Amino acid sequence: FRRAHTLTVLFILTCALGYVTLLEETPQDTAYNTKRGIVASILVFLCFGVTQAKDGPFSRPHPAYWRFWLCVSVVYELFLIFILFQTVQDGRQFMKYIDPHLGVPLPERDYGGNCLIYDPGNETDPFHNIWDKLDGFVPAHFFGWYLKTLMIRDWWMCMIISVMFEFLEYSLEHQLPNFSECWWDHWIMDVILCNGLGIYCGMKTLSWLSLKTYKWQGLWNIPTYKGKMKRIVFQFTPYSWVKFEWKPASSLRRWLAVCGIIFVFLLAELNTFYLKFVLWMPPEHYLVLLRLVFFVNVGGVAMREIYDFMDDPKFHKKLGQQAWLVAAITATEFLIVVKYDPYTLTLSLPFYITQCWMLGIILVLTWTAWRFFIRDITLRYKEIRRQKQEHKYEKDKCLSNGDGHSSILDEQIGNKLRERKL
């Protein structure tokens, strides 16, 4: 029935598109016809995928909604592959087909400079530095981290990613002037106010979702209009709730997986800034916003698929399709950045920045070796030593009693030790 329904929808859509093209006279504009043909092809593919693609882990507001974003992921990945195989000049000028205002080099805004919170030299507005930093990125930071918290569902991971990205901005400000910010812009406005408040609100929302009673009732079985409206609103909440417990220190596999998640998150964040830099897109352009909306929708599904694969590998024997697509998209975006501007990426880090990163990597590797290798060997040695001491103590106690039952007790102690070893 589902396949027949899909074929019916595709047949109707194809007939409608063909009817539209027959009614109007085909323009002689090659670029216009090319764009129109590409858009029609994408619509047909999305229609097929929405009805025929494999369902993901989410079912609300409707499985078709998440199938749609899965197909959008495929389209976006194909677009990135196309851009990757163009020359730098052709790739930048190709963006003009999407928006004629693109394809023009844009200056990067520097948020550093005068970092005085109170500027006594400006009698008109001493706090002009603060008002100058309060642009559209402030609410974007807040809502972005609110949604990221709903994806990750862990306070520690969110704070680590937030702080690590500020360190990356410090490290790469010699490559992108956009990363140059005042110290209070990094740590007070970004980490504490925008990111921290977004993470706090996200954790409060997660607490409400975890305590909510998930008891669903058919819309037409609800007698009151208020109840019907409430049921419609709750359609956009999860069908059931799964609390993410990452437990990164529980095993080496989970620790490497959590480190990989943090790495991909940070790389995707960096791609946002580097892509608009190499493709000459202004920060406020709608394509930048659409990319963020895209990652919000596909990122939540990918995180759930990764957690299911880590938490229950016997049932989820392979990683989900959306998680693989997100990883492929992030890698392709990075390859575009490397190809389009290798000079910027190869600008060497300052020596003190290199030392800090080397120290951090050594500390992480040292903790990993201690936690998952040296610590286990030490605990095993202490357990064996404790067992030998208990055995020696019980044997000496039997000999000191002198009741003639030492051989029987020795045999019982030996049986207990063999049971412990088993």
N, C-alpha and C positions, 0 to 999 in steps of 0.2 A: 504493500500500500504506500509505503514511504517513497519507494522508487517511482511508482506510478505518479504520485503527487509531484515529485521533483520534475519528472519529464513534462507534466502538464504545465507547471509554472514556467519552465524553460521554453516550452512551445509558445505559450501566451506572450512571454517577454520578447522572444525572437520575432513573433508576428507583429507585435506592437512596434518594435524598432524598425522592422522592414516596412511597415505601413507608413511610419513617419518619414522615412527616406523616400518613399515613392510619392508622397503627397507634395513634398517640396522639391524644387529644382536644386540639384547638387551644386553648391558653390564651386567656383573655380580657384578657391584659395586652398592650396595644398596643405599649409600648416594648420588651418582650421579643420579641414577634413581629417587630417592625421590625429589631431587632438580628440575630435569627436569619435573617431573609430576606436581609439585607445580607451576612452571613457566607457563606450558601449561594451567593449570586450571585458573590461573590469567588472561592469555591472552584471554581465552574464555569469562570470566566474563567481562573484559574490553570491549571486542567487543560487547557483549550484551548491556552493559550499555551505551556505546557511541551512539548506535543507538536507544535505547529504554528508557533511563532514562528521567526524567522530565527536561525541559529546565529551566535554571536559568535566572537572570535578565540581563545578558550580552549576546549579539549576535555577537560581533566581537572578534577575526577574524572569528569565526564560532561557532554556538552553540554546535557543537560536541566537540570542544576543552574544553569547560567548563563542559560538561557532562563527558568527560574523567577524569578531575580532581575530579569531584564528586565521580566517581567510585574508583579512587585512594584513596580518603579519606576513603571509606569503607574498602578497602584492608588494608590500614595502621592501621585503628582502629582494625581490626581483628588480625593483627600482634601484636599490643600492648596488646590486650587481651590475646593472646597466651603467650607472654613473661611474663605477669602479673601472670599467673597461673603456672609458673615454679619455681623451687627453685633458689636461688641466683646463686649457682654454675652452674646449668644447663643452666640458662638464659644467663649467661656470655659466657659459652662455646658454646652455640647455635650460637652466633655471628660468630664463626669460619666457619660455613657453608656458611655464606655470604662472609666473607673474612678470609682466614687462618691466617692473621697477627693479627686478633683481639683475644680477650680472654686473654690478657696479661695485668697485672696491669701497669699503666703508671704514672709517677710522674707529679704532677701539677706544672706549671710554676708560679713563684712568680714575679709579675711586680713591687713590692715595692723595699725595700732595699735602695740603695743610690738614693736620690731624688734631688740631686743638678743639676740644669739646666746647670750651668757652673762649672766644676770640675777642680779647679786649680792644684790639685794633679796629674792629668793625663796630662803631657806635650805633649804627642803625639796627643791626641784628647780630648780636654776639654769638648766637647759636646757629649761624647760617650753615656751618659744616654739617650739623645733624640734619637740618631740613634738606640739604642738598643730597644726602644719602637716602632719604625716605622717598624712594621712587616705587614703580610698580613691582619691583622684585621683592619688596618686603612682604606683601600678602602672598606673592607666589611662593616664597620660602615657607611661610606658615602653612598654607594649604598643601604644598608639596610634601612637607614632612608629616602632616596629619595623615595624608593618604599612604605615605610610605610606612607609617606605623601600623596602619590597618593591614598592610601587606605582610610585614615582617612579624608583627605581633610579639615583639620582645623589646623591652626597654633598653637593655644593655647593648644589643646589636645596633639599634638605632643611634644611640649616643656614640658608639665607637665609629660608625660610618660618618656621623655628623662632624666629629672632632677630626677624624682622619682626612676628610675633604678640606678642612681649613688648613691642615698641614700641607696638603697637596697644593693649595692656592699659594701658600708661602713659598713652596719649592719651585713653582712654575710661573711665578710672576715675571720672571725675566723672558719668558716666551710669549705670554699673553698679557698685555697691559690691563685687561679686564680683571685679572686676579690681584692686582695691586690695590690693597685696601688698608685702611687705618687699623691699628690694633683693636680699638674698641668696636670697629665695624665687624671684625672677625669674631671676637669672643663675646661681646655684649649684645650687639644687634643680631648677629647670625646664630651663634651657638646657644646663647641663653634665651633671648627674647623670641626670635622667629622660630628657629628649629626646636628649642626646648619647649616653648609653649605649644607648638604643633604636636610634638611627641607626647606631651602631657595630655592634651585633649584627645589624641588618638588612643592613649592607654585608658582614659576614662570611658571612651566609646567602646573599647574592647571589653572593659569590665561590665558595662551594661549589656552588651551582647552575650557575654558568658553567663550572666544571671537571668537573662530573659527566658521565659517559658516558651518553648517552641511546640505549640499545639495548633495545628492548622485546621481550618474549617472552610468548607466551600462557601464561596461568596453568596450564593443564592440561599444558603441555609442560615444566614445571619438575619435576624428579624429586623433590626433597627438600621436606619440610614447611617448613624454614627458608627455603628459596628462595621458596616460595609466600607465606609471611607477609611476606617482604621485598618481593615483587612487589605485594602488596595495599597495603602502606604507601606504596610509590612511586607508586601510582595517584593519590595526592593531591599529587604533585609535577608540574611542567609536563611536557608531552609533548616539547617541545623548548625551547631557550633562545634568547632574543633580548636582546642587550645594548643598553640604551638609551644612545645617544650624542646628547645634545640639541644640542650645539654652538651655543649661542645667539648667539655672535658671528660665525658663518659667513655669515649673510645677515640682511637686515632682516626677512624673513618669519619666520624661526625666532626672531629676537629678540622680535618682537611676540607670537608664539605662546607662548614661554616666560613672558613677562610676563603674558599672559592666564591661563596655568595657575596662576601664583603668586597672581594676583588672585582667581581663583575659589576656590582652596584657602583663602585667608585669609577670604574672605566666608563660605564654608561653616563655617569654625571659629567665626566671630563669630555666625553664625546659631544655633549650638548654645547659646550663652549667652543671646542675645536671645529666642529662641523660648521657652525655659523661663521667661524673665522675663515675657513678655507673655501667655503661656498659663497661667501659674501652675502650673508643674510643678516639683516639687523635684528637685534635681540627682541624687539617688539613685533616682529613679523608673525603672521598667523601660522606659517609653517612650523615655526619653533614651538608655538603653543599646541598645534595639532600633534606634534611628535610627543610632547609631554602627556597629552591626553591619551595617546596611543599606549605609551608605556605604563600609565596608570592602570589601564584595563587589562593589558596582557601580563603585566608584572604580578598582579594578584593571583592570576591563574598559575603562572609559572612557579611562584613561591609555594602554593599549595601542592603542586605536583612534586616539587623538590622535597617538601616535608613528608609527603606520603611515601616517597621512594626511600627516604632515610629512616622513617619511623617504622615502616612495615615492608621490608624488602621481599618478604615471602609472598605477600599478596600483590604488591606493586613491583613486578620483576624488572621493569625498565622505566627509565625516566620519561615523563610525559612529553607530548608533542609540542606543547606551547613553551615548555622550558627549553627544549632544543632550539626552537625558532628564536627565542629571546637571546640565547647565547650566540647563535649564528648572526643575528642582526647586530649585536654589540661588536662582534669581531669584524664584521664587514664595515661598519662605520669607522672603526679604528684603522682598517686598511685604507679606506678612502682618505682619512686624515694623513696617513703616512705617505700615500702616493701624491696627494695634491700639495703638500707643503713639507717635504722632508727637511728642509733647512731649519724651519722653526723647531721641529721636534728634536733635531740633533744639536741644538744649542746646549752646550755643556752646563751642567749644574754647578753653582758655586761650591767651592771646596767644603765650606762648613755645612752646607745642605747635604752633600754626599756623605760626610762623616756622620751626620745625624741619622740618615737613612740606613747606613751600614750598621750603626750601633743598634737601631731598632730591629733590623733583620736578624742580627746576631742574638739579641735577647729573645726574640720569638723562637728561633731555632733551638736555642739553649733550653728554653722552657719546654718546648715540644719533646726534646730528647730526654729531659729529666722526668716529665710527666708520664710519658708512654713507654719508656725503656728503662732508664736508671731506677726510677721509683718502683717499678714492678719487680725488678731484680732485688732491690733492697728489701722490699716487703716480703718477698719469698724467702730470702736468707734469714730475716728475723723470725718468720714463722717456723722454719726448720730448727733454728736455734732454741726457740721457746719449747718446741715439742721435745727436743733432747733433754732440756733442763727438767721438764715435767717428768719424763721417764726416769731420769736419774734420781729425782727427789722421791718418787714413789718406790723405787727399788731400795734406796737407803732406808726408807721408813719401814719397809717389810723386814729388812735384815735386822733393824734395831728392835723390832717387836720380838723376834725369836720364837714365834709360835709354830714354826714348822710348816707354815703354809706359804712360804715365800715363792716356791716354784709355781703354785697355783696362781698367786697374785701376779707373778711375772708373765704367766701365760695370758691372764686377763688384760694386763697392761699392753702386751704385744698385740692382742686382738683389737684393743681400742685404737692403738696407733695405726694399725692397718686399715681400720674403718675410717679414720680421719684422712689417711692418704687417698683412699678410694673416694 
